[in-house]
C-alpha cells in the first residue's frame, strides 16, 4: 500500500493511494468411479485440476474538509483485476478482467457539545470467485449438484449508515439512534 496525504489548505487535504496484489493458487479435485469395489477410475465430469493467477491494481483518491462543527470526506477508488485460470486436465484456459469501483462519502456533524450526527455511504463491487466461474460440475452435495458459470458478472453493493449520538453528563442521559441499509 502506498498512500500520500497532501494538505491543500488549513482545513482541506487530499489522500492518494495505490495497492498492488498478486498471487497464484491451485485446485485439484479428484472424483472416482467405483469398479469391482475399488475407487480407481477417475470421473472426469466431476474432477478438475486448475492453476489460478490473479493480479489487481487499486488506486484511489479522497478529499477531506474540516470545519469547526463538521467534517466531510468524499472519495473514490477503482480496482483492475485480471484473473487467469488453466485447466490442467483439458489444457484449456480462461481469462477474466474486472473493474471494481469503491465510492465513499462520510459526513460528521457535531450539532452541540453533547451530540453528533454521522452519515456514511460505501459502495463496493464484488467479482465472482474462480470457483464460481469454473465450468465444472461440483457434486460435494449430491442433493445440490452445481455447475460453475464462466459468464457471471460482478455484483455491486450500496451501504448507507446514519447514526445520532447524544450524551448529557449532568443528567446521565444517553441517546443513540442509528440505521443501516445495504
N, C-alpha and C positions, 0 to 999 in steps of 0.2 A: 504494500500500500504506500503510495506517495500522496502527500497532502501538503497544500500550501495555502496559508491564510494571508490575505493581503488587505490591510486596512486602507479604505478609500478616504474616509473622513473619521472624525472622532467617534461617530455613532454608526458607521456603515463599514462592513467588511465583506470580502468575497473569499469563499473557500473553493479551491480547485483540487480535485483528487483523481487518482488513477490506480486501478488494480489489475494485475495480471494473474490468472490462474490457469494451470495446465496440468494434465495428469492422465496416465493410462490406467486401464483396468481390464479385467479378463473375466469371462464367464464360461464355464464348461459344465453343461448339464447333460448327463447321460441317462437315458431311459432304456431298459432292456425288455425284450420279449422272453417269455419262458418257453423253453423247449426241453422235453424229456426231464422236467422237474428242475431245470437249471436256467438261470438268467444269464445267458451267454450270447444272445443275438441283439445287437444294438438296434433300437427302434429309432429310425431317422426322422420320423414325423414329430416325435417329442424330444429329440436330442438336438443340442446345438453347442457350438464352441465358438465364442465371439471374442475378438480383441476390440477394445474401445479406446479412443483417444478424444480428449476434449480440451479445447483452448478457449479462454474467454478474456476479453479486454473490456474493462468498465471504466468509463470516465464520467465525471460529474462536476457540477458547479452549484453553489448556493450563495445567496446574498442574505446577510443579516443586518437588520436595522434595529437599533435600541434607542428608546426614549425613556423619559422619567417613569412612566407607568406601563409601558408596553414594549414588547419585543416581537419582531416578525422575522421569520426565516422562510425563504422560498428557494426551492432547489429542484434540480432535475439531474438524472443520471441515465446513461444509455450503456448497454452491455451487448457486445457482439460475441456470440457463442458459435463455435464451429465444432460439430460432433462427427466423428468418423467411426464406423464400425465395419469389421471384416468377419464374415462367417468362414471359419477355417475348414468346416466340412464341405461347403459348396464353393469356396473361393470366390464368393460374391460379397460386394461391399455396398455401403450406403453412406452418403454424406448429407448432413443437415446443417443448415445455418439458421440461427435465430437472432433477432434483435429484441432485447428486453428493455423496457423503459421503467423508470422509477421516479415519478414526480412526488414532491413532498412540500407541504405547507404547514407552518406552525405559527400560531398566534397566542401570545401570552399577554393578558391584560390584568394589571393589579388595580382594581377599582377602589380599594381602600387599604388601610394598614392591616386589616384583618382578612381581606378576601381577594381572590383572584379567579380569573376565568381563563381556561386553556382550550384551544381548538387545535386539533392535529388532523391532517389528511395525508395518507400514504397511498400510493399506487404501486403495484408490482406486477410483473409478468412472470408466469411460471411455464417453462417449457416442458414438454414430455421427457421422461427419462429414456435411457437407452432401452431398458427392458420393455417399456410401453411401446416403443417404436419397432421392436423386432417382429418380423412376420413369422413367428414361430409359435406353435401350439404349446400351451402350458397346462399339464394335467396334474399338477400338485394337489388340486382339489377336484376329484373325479366328478363331483356334482356341479362344478363351475369351471368347465374347461374354457380357457381363454386363448385368443389369438391376438398378438400384438398388431398395431395398426401403424404402418410407416407413414401414413398421411395425417397423423394427428397434428393439430395446430396448438400453439401456446394459449394459455388462459390468462386473463387479466383480472386482478382483484383490486377493489377500492376499499379503503378503510377510513371511516370518519369517527373521530373521538372528541367529545365535548365534556369538559369537567368544570365544575364550580366548587371552590373550596372557600370556606369561611370559618374562622375561629376567633372567638372573643375570650381572651384570657380572664377578664374581670368576672364574667358570668360563667365561664367554663362551657359555653355553648359552641358546639362544633356542627357545621353543616357541610355535607359533601354530597353533591349530586353529579351524576355522570351518565353518559350514554355512549355506546359504541355500536357502530353499524358497519358491517363488512359485506 
